[in-house]
Amino acid sequence: MANFNKVMLIGRLTRDPETRAFQNGGMVAKFGFAVTNRKKNAQTGQWEDEPMFIDCEAFNRGEFGKLADLVRDRCHKGTQIMVEGRLHLDTWQDKTTNQNRTKHKIVVESIQLLDPRQAGGPGGGGMGGDEGGMDDMPSAPPARSTGGGRPPARGFTPPPQQRHDDGPGDDGGGDIPF
């Protein structure tokens, strides 16, 4: 059976992003991300929020743009975004205890800004990028624009344009819908 590693979450940044530049011109932005699950308490019968915290990494590269630049320039602690990416398991040896340690993180492939103040108005903004995490990847070409100065999000469909009818009988100059 085939494997599938895809994560889509909506939440908020728990801290300001930290960026690091690579010698080849690439960049990574690391940030904390919180998602809230709701569950019913079996003892009280009340609904409770159960926060989940996860680290994320966004890189500059790929045909769709520079995710690290987007995170650095437009996101801060408390910004609401949707991230799409893949789970990655970091493993290392603790220097003080010599025990093996592991931690899951999300390698971000696309971001959608959901906070209207950060996204430049209704409809949001965002961009996508290729997966990966190698320090020796070449830097990405500039992203294609969808207008409004915002690069496209991979798989993002802009909202339909609203028509303003002048009154009854005005078809707005559009096609007949059949």
C-alpha atoms as an extended CHARMM CRD file, in Angstrom:
* protein
*
       178  EXT
         1         1  MET       CA              0.0000000000        0.0000000000        0.0000000000  PROA      1               0.0000000000
         2         2  ALA       CA              1.2260000000        3.5130000000       -0.8060000000  PROA      2               0.0000000000
         3         3  ASN       CA              2.2230000000        6.0060000000        1.8810000000  PROA      3               0.0000000000
         4         4  PHE       CA              0.8400000000        9.5180000000        2.1560000000  PROA      4               0.0000000000
         5         5  ASN       CA              2.3690000000       12.2090000000        4.3720000000  PROA      5               0.0000000000
         6         6  LYS       CA              0.2860000000       15.4000000000        4.2500000000  PROA      6               0.0000000000
         7         7  VAL       CA             -0.7450000000       17.7530000000        7.0600000000  PROA      7               0.0000000000
         8         8  MET       CA             -3.1540000000       20.6920000000        6.8770000000  PROA      8               0.0000000000
         9         9  LEU       CA             -3.7050000000       22.7540000000       10.0250000000  PROA      9               0.0000000000
        10        10  ILE       CA             -5.2240000000       26.1090000000       10.9160000000  PROA      10              0.0000000000
        11        11  GLY       CA             -3.8440000000       27.7850000000       14.0030000000  PROA      11              0.0000000000
        12        12  ARG       CA             -1.7330000000       30.6320000000       15.3330000000  PROA      12              0.0000000000
        13        13  LEU       CA              1.9740000000       31.2970000000       15.7370000000  PROA      13              0.0000000000
        14        14  THR       CA              3.0640000000       30.8820000000       19.3590000000  PROA      14              0.0000000000
        15        15  ARG       CA              6.2090000000       32.9780000000       18.9610000000  PROA      15              0.0000000000
        16        16  ASP       CA              7.8090000000       35.3090000000       16.4550000000  PROA      16              0.0000000000
        17        17  PRO       CA              9.5660000000       33.4310000000       13.6330000000  PROA      17              0.0000000000
        18        18  GLU       CA             13.3130000000       32.8970000000       13.7740000000  PROA      18              0.0000000000
        19        19  THR       CA             15.1250000000       33.0050000000       10.4310000000  PROA      19              0.0000000000
        20        20  ARG       CA             18.4860000000       31.6590000000        9.4020000000  PROA      20              0.0000000000
        21        21  ALA       CA             20.2360000000       32.3340000000        6.0960000000  PROA      21              0.0000000000
        22        22  PHE       CA             22.3080000000       29.6970000000        4.3070000000  PROA      22              0.0000000000
        23        23  GLN       CA             25.5900000000       30.3180000000        2.4880000000  PROA      23              0.0000000000
        24        24  ASN       CA             23.9300000000       29.5430000000       -0.8520000000  PROA      24              0.0000000000
        25        25  GLY       CA             21.3750000000       32.3430000000       -0.3850000000  PROA      25              0.0000000000
        26        26  GLY       CA             18.5460000000       30.1440000000        0.8840000000  PROA      26              0.0000000000
        27        27  MET       CA             16.7190000000       30.7450000000        4.1380000000  PROA      27              0.0000000000
        28        28  VAL       CA             14.6400000000       28.8930000000        6.7190000000  PROA      28              0.0000000000
        29        29  ALA       CA             12.0350000000       30.3790000000        9.0530000000  PROA      29              0.0000000000
        30        30  LYS       CA             11.2620000000       28.3880000000       12.1920000000  PROA      30              0.0000000000
        31        31  PHE       CA              8.1380000000       29.0870000000       14.2160000000  PROA      31              0.0000000000
        32        32  GLY       CA              5.9210000000       27.5470000000       16.8480000000  PROA      32              0.0000000000
        33        33  PHE       CA              2.3370000000       26.7570000000       15.8980000000  PROA      33              0.0000000000
        34        34  ALA       CA             -0.7030000000       26.0390000000       18.0760000000  PROA      34              0.0000000000
        35        35  VAL       CA             -3.9150000000       24.2570000000       17.1120000000  PROA      35              0.0000000000
        36        36  THR       CA             -6.8630000000       23.7950000000       19.4450000000  PROA      36              0.0000000000
        37        37  ASN       CA             -8.8960000000       20.5920000000       19.5310000000  PROA      37              0.0000000000
        38        38  ARG       CA            -12.2620000000       20.5090000000       21.2880000000  PROA      38              0.0000000000
        39        39  LYS       CA            -13.2070000000       17.4960000000       23.3320000000  PROA      39              0.0000000000
        40        40  LYS       CA            -15.9890000000       16.6590000000       25.7390000000  PROA      40              0.0000000000
        41        41  ASN       CA            -14.9410000000       16.0280000000       29.3360000000  PROA      41              0.0000000000
        42        42  ALA       CA            -16.3960000000       12.6390000000       30.3050000000  PROA      42              0.0000000000
        43        43  GLN       CA            -16.7160000000       13.6180000000       33.9800000000  PROA      43              0.0000000000
        44        44  THR       CA            -18.3030000000       17.0740000000       33.6370000000  PROA      44              0.0000000000
        45        45  GLY       CA            -19.9550000000       16.7790000000       30.2310000000  PROA      45              0.0000000000
        46        46  GLN       CA            -18.4890000000       20.1860000000       29.3160000000  PROA      46              0.0000000000
        47        47  TRP       CA            -16.5800000000       20.9130000000       26.1230000000  PROA      47              0.0000000000
        48        48  GLU       CA            -12.9350000000       21.8020000000       26.7030000000  PROA      48              0.0000000000
        49        49  ASP       CA            -10.1720000000       23.1850000000       24.5090000000  PROA      49              0.0000000000
        50        50  GLU       CA             -7.1070000000       20.9960000000       24.1870000000  PROA      50              0.0000000000
        51        51  PRO       CA             -4.1860000000       22.9120000000       22.6500000000  PROA      51              0.0000000000
        52        52  MET       CA             -1.5360000000       21.1340000000       20.6050000000  PROA      52              0.0000000000
        53        53  PHE       CA              1.8420000000       22.7580000000       19.9500000000  PROA      53              0.0000000000
        54        54  ILE       CA              4.1330000000       21.8610000000       17.0680000000  PROA      54              0.0000000000
        55        55  ASP       CA              7.2630000000       23.3610000000       15.5300000000  PROA      55              0.0000000000
        56        56  CYS       CA              7.2710000000       24.3000000000       11.8420000000  PROA      56              0.0000000000
        57        57  GLU       CA              9.9770000000       25.0860000000        9.2860000000  PROA      57              0.0000000000
        58        58  ALA       CA              9.4280000000       27.0400000000        6.0630000000  PROA      58              0.0000000000
        59        59  PHE       CA             12.1550000000       27.2560000000        3.4230000000  PROA      59              0.0000000000
        60        60  ASN       CA             12.9550000000       29.6020000000        0.5390000000  PROA      60              0.0000000000
        61        61  ARG       CA             13.0230000000       27.5220000000       -2.6190000000  PROA      61              0.0000000000
        62        62  GLY       CA             10.9230000000       25.8510000000       -5.2160000000  PROA      62              0.0000000000
        63        63  GLU       CA              8.9720000000       27.0490000000       -8.1770000000  PROA      63              0.0000000000
        64        64  PHE       CA              6.2410000000       28.6650000000       -6.0750000000  PROA      64              0.0000000000
        65        65  GLY       CA              8.2110000000       31.1620000000       -4.0570000000  PROA      65              0.0000000000
        66        66  LYS       CA              9.8920000000       32.0050000000       -0.8350000000  PROA      66              0.0000000000
        67        67  LEU       CA              7.9920000000       30.7450000000        2.1750000000  PROA      67              0.0000000000
        68        68  ALA       CA             10.6350000000       31.8360000000        4.7000000000  PROA      68              0.0000000000
        69        69  ASP       CA             10.4010000000       35.4240000000        3.4160000000  PROA      69              0.0000000000
        70        70  LEU       CA              6.6050000000       35.3560000000        3.7420000000  PROA      70              0.0000000000
        71        71  VAL       CA              6.7920000000       34.0900000000        7.3210000000  PROA      71              0.0000000000
        72        72  ARG       CA              9.5350000000       36.5690000000        8.2680000000  PROA      72              0.0000000000
        73        73  ASP       CA              7.8140000000       39.5890000000        6.7000000000  PROA      73              0.0000000000
        74        74  ARG       CA              4.1190000000       38.9640000000        7.3980000000  PROA      74              0.0000000000
        75        75  CYS       CA              3.8000000000       36.6300000000       10.3840000000  PROA      75              0.0000000000
        76        76  HSD       CA              4.3750000000       37.2250000000       14.0730000000  PROA      76              0.0000000000
        77        77  LYS       CA              3.2330000000       35.7920000000       17.3840000000  PROA      77              0.0000000000
        78        78  GLY       CA             -0.5650000000       35.4180000000       17.2560000000  PROA      78              0.0000000000
        79        79  THR       CA             -0.9220000000       35.5040000000       13.4460000000  PROA      79              0.0000000000
        80        80  GLN       CA             -3.5460000000       33.0270000000       12.2290000000  PROA      80              0.0000000000
        81        81  ILE       CA             -2.4490000000       30.9390000000        9.2380000000  PROA      81              0.0000000000
        82        82  MET       CA             -3.1680000000       27.6750000000        7.5070000000  PROA      82              0.0000000000
        83        83  VAL       CA             -0.1160000000       25.5170000000        6.9300000000  PROA      83              0.0000000000
        84        84  GLU       CA              0.1040000000       22.5970000000        4.5730000000  PROA      84              0.0000000000
        85        85  GLY       CA              3.1140000000       20.3640000000        4.6780000000  PROA      85              0.0000000000
        86        86  ARG       CA              4.5010000000       17.0480000000        5.7590000000  PROA      86              0.0000000000
        87        87  LEU       CA              5.4710000000       15.5360000000        9.0830000000  PROA      87              0.0000000000
        88        88  HSD       CA              9.1700000000       15.0840000000        9.7200000000  PROA      88              0.0000000000
        89        89  LEU       CA             10.7610000000       13.2960000000       12.6670000000  PROA      89              0.0000000000
        90        90  ASP       CA             13.9200000000       14.8830000000       14.0840000000  PROA      90              0.0000000000
        91        91  THR       CA             16.1910000000       12.5350000000       16.0260000000  PROA      91              0.0000000000
        92        92  TRP       CA             19.2310000000       13.4830000000       18.0820000000  PROA      92              0.0000000000
        93        93  GLN       CA             21.2230000000       12.4080000000       21.1040000000  PROA      93              0.0000000000
        94        94  ASP       CA             20.8250000000       14.5050000000       24.2480000000  PROA      94              0.0000000000
        95        95  LYS       CA             24.2850000000       15.8120000000       25.1850000000  PROA      95              0.0000000000
        96        96  THR       CA             23.6930000000       15.7240000000       28.9310000000  PROA      96              0.0000000000
        97        97  THR       CA             21.9640000000       12.3270000000       29.2820000000  PROA      97              0.0000000000
        98        98  ASN       CA             23.2230000000       10.5970000000       26.1060000000  PROA      98              0.0000000000
        99        99  GLN       CA             19.6550000000        9.4150000000       25.4900000000  PROA      99              0.0000000000
       100       100  ASN       CA             18.1740000000        9.3440000000       22.0190000000  PROA      100             0.0000000000
       101       101  ARG       CA             15.4750000000       12.0030000000       21.5850000000  PROA      101             0.0000000000
       102       102  THR       CA             12.8260000000       12.5540000000       18.9060000000  PROA      102             0.0000000000
       103       103  LYS       CA             10.4230000000       15.3390000000       17.9960000000  PROA      103             0.0000000000
       104       104  HSD       CA              7.8780000000       15.7350000000       15.1990000000  PROA      104             0.0000000000
       105       105  LYS       CA              7.7600000000       18.9460000000       13.2000000000  PROA      105             0.0000000000
       106       106  ILE       CA              6.0100000000       20.1500000000       10.0600000000  PROA      106             0.0000000000
       107       107  VAL       CA              8.0550000000       20.9740000000        6.9670000000  PROA      107             0.0000000000
       108       108  VAL       CA              5.8250000000       23.6210000000        5.4150000000  PROA      108             0.0000000000
       109       109  GLU       CA              4.9610000000       23.3570000000        1.7140000000  PROA      109             0.0000000000
       110       110  SER       CA              2.3660000000       26.1400000000        1.5430000000  PROA      110             0.0000000000
       111       111  ILE       CA              0.9830000000       28.8610000000        3.7750000000  PROA      111             0.0000000000
       112       112  GLN       CA             -2.3000000000       30.7410000000        3.6670000000  PROA      112             0.0000000000
       113       113  LEU       CA             -2.5160000000       33.9510000000        5.6950000000  PROA      113             0.0000000000
       114       114  LEU       CA             -5.9030000000       34.0780000000        7.4240000000  PROA      114             0.0000000000
       115       115  ASP       CA             -5.5370000000       37.2270000000        9.5280000000  PROA      115             0.0000000000
       116       116  PRO       CA             -6.9670000000       40.0690000000        7.3540000000  PROA      116             0.0000000000
       117       117  ARG       CA             -4.4150000000       42.5260000000        8.7600000000  PROA      117             0.0000000000
       118       118  GLN       CA             -1.5470000000       40.3370000000        7.5530000000  PROA      118             0.0000000000
       119       119  ALA       CA             -3.1240000000       39.0240000000        4.3390000000  PROA      119             0.0000000000
       120       120  GLY       CA             -3.8560000000       42.4270000000        2.8540000000  PROA      120             0.0000000000
       121       121  GLY       CA             -7.6500000000       42.1840000000        3.1110000000  PROA      121             0.0000000000
       122       122  PRO       CA            -10.3560000000       39.6310000000        2.3690000000  PROA      122             0.0000000000
       123       123  GLY       CA             -9.3500000000       36.4850000000        0.5520000000  PROA      123             0.0000000000
       124       124  GLY       CA             -6.0650000000       36.1750000000        2.3930000000  PROA      124             0.0000000000
       125       125  GLY       CA             -2.7630000000       35.5840000000        0.7580000000  PROA      125             0.0000000000
       126       126  GLY       CA             -0.0940000000       33.0050000000        0.7270000000  PROA      126             0.0000000000
       127       127  MET       CA              2.2900000000       30.9180000000       -1.2130000000  PROA      127             0.0000000000
       128       128  GLY       CA              3.4620000000       27.4160000000       -1.6810000000  PROA      128             0.0000000000
       129       129  GLY       CA              6.8370000000       25.8550000000       -2.0770000000  PROA      129             0.0000000000
       130       130  ASP       CA              8.5100000000       22.5310000000       -2.6140000000  PROA      130             0.0000000000
       131       131  GLU       CA              9.2310000000       20.2080000000        0.2370000000  PROA      131             0.0000000000
       132       132  GLY       CA             12.6510000000       19.5340000000        1.6000000000  PROA      132             0.0000000000
       133       133  GLY       CA             15.1270000000       20.7660000000        4.1050000000  PROA      133             0.0000000000
       134       134  MET       CA             18.6490000000       20.5090000000        2.7410000000  PROA      134             0.0000000000
       135       135  ASP       CA             21.0310000000       23.4010000000        3.3560000000  PROA      135             0.0000000000
       136       136  ASP       CA             22.5880000000       23.0970000000       -0.0920000000  PROA      136             0.0000000000
       137       137  MET       CA             19.4540000000       23.7340000000       -2.1420000000  PROA      137             0.0000000000
       138       138  PRO       CA             19.6910000000       26.6610000000       -4.5960000000  PROA      138             0.0000000000
       139       139  SER       CA             17.5960000000       29.7060000000       -3.8470000000  PROA      139             0.0000000000
       140       140  ALA       CA             14.1890000000       29.9190000000       -5.4940000000  PROA      140             0.0000000000
       141       141  PRO       CA             13.2220000000       32.1050000000       -8.4490000000  PROA      141             0.0000000000
       142       142  PRO       CA             10.7230000000       34.9020000000       -7.7780000000  PROA      142             0.0000000000
       143       143  ALA       CA              7.1490000000       33.7740000000       -7.2970000000  PROA      143             0.0000000000
       144       144  ARG       CA              4.4760000000       34.3390000000       -9.9210000000  PROA      144             0.0000000000
       145       145  SER       CA              2.0100000000       37.0090000000       -8.8790000000  PROA      145             0.0000000000
       146       146  THR       CA             -1.7650000000       36.6780000000       -8.7130000000  PROA      146             0.0000000000
       147       147  GLY       CA             -2.3010000000       40.3820000000       -8.2440000000  PROA      147             0.0000000000
       148       148  GLY       CA             -2.2670000000       42.5090000000       -5.1640000000  PROA      148             0.0000000000
       149       149  GLY       CA              1.4420000000       41.7980000000       -4.7760000000  PROA      149             0.0000000000
       150       150  ARG       CA              0.7610000000       38.4030000000       -3.2130000000  PROA      150             0.0000000000
       151       151  PRO       CA              2.2600000000       35.2340000000       -4.6380000000  PROA      151             0.0000000000
       152       152  PRO       CA             -0.0540000000       32.2700000000       -5.2480000000  PROA      152             0.0000000000
       153       153  ALA       CA             -0.5800000000       29.4620000000       -2.8040000000  PROA      153             0.0000000000
       154       154  ARG       CA             -0.2180000000       26.0300000000       -4.3400000000  PROA      154             0.0000000000
       155       155  GLY       CA             -3.7180000000       24.6890000000       -4.7900000000  PROA      155             0.0000000000
       156       156  PHE       CA             -5.2230000000       28.0770000000       -3.9170000000  PROA      156             0.0000000000
       157       157  THR       CA             -8.2730000000       29.1910000000       -5.8780000000  PROA      157             0.0000000000
       158       158  PRO       CA             -9.0240000000       32.8990000000       -5.5490000000  PROA      158             0.0000000000
       159       159  PRO       CA            -12.5740000000       33.7640000000       -4.5020000000  PROA      159             0.0000000000
       160       160  PRO       CA            -14.8920000000       34.6300000000       -7.4030000000  PROA      160             0.0000000000
       161       161  GLN       CA            -15.2270000000       38.2870000000       -8.2940000000  PROA      161             0.0000000000
       162       162  GLN       CA            -18.4200000000       39.8190000000       -6.9690000000  PROA      162             0.0000000000
       163       163  ARG       CA            -20.7960000000       41.3400000000       -9.5050000000  PROA      163             0.0000000000
       164       164  HSD       CA            -22.4890000000       44.6310000000       -8.7700000000  PROA      164             0.0000000000
       165       165  ASP       CA            -25.8540000000       44.7490000000      -10.5650000000  PROA      165             0.0000000000
       166       166  ASP       CA            -27.3260000000       48.1740000000      -11.2700000000  PROA      166             0.0000000000
       167       167  GLY       CA            -30.8850000000       46.9260000000      -10.9540000000  PROA      167             0.0000000000
       168       168  PRO       CA            -33.4660000000       44.5410000000      -12.3750000000  PROA      168             0.0000000000
       169       169  GLY       CA            -32.7280000000       43.3430000000      -15.8860000000  PROA      169             0.0000000000
       170       170  ASP       CA            -29.0430000000       44.2590000000      -15.6750000000  PROA      170             0.0000000000
       171       171  ASP       CA            -26.9540000000       41.2090000000      -16.4230000000  PROA      171             0.0000000000
       172       172  GLY       CA            -23.7570000000       43.0450000000      -15.5320000000  PROA      172             0.0000000000
       173       173  GLY       CA            -22.4010000000       42.4650000000      -19.0270000000  PROA      173             0.0000000000
       174       174  GLY       CA            -21.6860000000       38.8210000000      -18.1940000000  PROA      174             0.0000000000
       175       175  ASP       CA            -22.6680000000       35.6490000000      -19.9590000000  PROA      175             0.0000000000
       176       176  ILE       CA            -26.0450000000       34.0230000000      -19.4950000000  PROA      176             0.0000000000
       177       177  PRO       CA            -25.5140000000       31.1960000000      -16.9660000000  PROA      177             0.0000000000
       178       178  PHE       CA            -26.8000000000       28.3380000000      -19.1690000000  PROA      178             0.0000000000
